[in-house]
Amino acid sequence: MSAGRPQRAPWAGPLGLHRPGTSAVHRAPAGLKLVLLAAAGAVLVVRTGPAAAAVGLLVVVALGALARTPWRTSVRGLVPVLLTAAALGGYQTWARGAAYGAEVALDLLTLVLAGTLVTATTRADDLLAVVTRAARPLRHVGLPPETVALTVGLFLRTVPVLVRVTGEARDAARARGLERDPRAVVVPAAVRMVGHARTTGDALAARGLGD
């Protein structure tokens, strides 16, 4: 990296996107936002056509503008999703027609951006508190709701670690002239992620949360 080039901050993952604000979207209860997010997913699964998918995407973008979320920071971490949507939409266009391909790509973008909007306008503690309350019925089958919330939180916090480790492994492979060898990226990244998992497990066990 050149000396004069500013280093970009790493993507902080879904739980690191929160930006405080006073908009109506920020003030909405976390539970309501999660319910609406689930409802949006259910509606999009129905496959209502590309026009409805485009409207859904516009609604999410409008809500993001209302909340004044920093889309530049969020989209930077969502570039792989954008590429995936383009590739998936292109394949579906080839296989089932342009209308279906556009619908699939727009649906994926809408859901991801909607999830990003929720995490950008809601504190992580509030989201996990909702998960804990929703998981209370599981207490009757021997699964503490706090454990469910902890699992969800650990999973979401692992995403940026995976992104960072993979990027560092790719940079190391490129420095050795092995950027075209998948093993030079996958193997070191996998070893480091296993080490991260073991470290996390040891930390949980030390706090009595490993049982």
Secondary structure by P-SEA (a helix, b strand, c coil): cccccccccccccccccbbbbccccccccaaaaaaaaaaaaaaaaacccaaaaaaaaaaaaaaaaaaccaaaaaaaaaaaaaaaaaaaaaaaaacccaaaaaaaaaaaaaaaaaaaaaaaaccaaaaaaaaaaaacccccccccaaaaaaaaaaaaaaaaaaaaaaaaaaaaaaaacccccccccaaaaaaaaaaaaaaaaaaaaaacccc
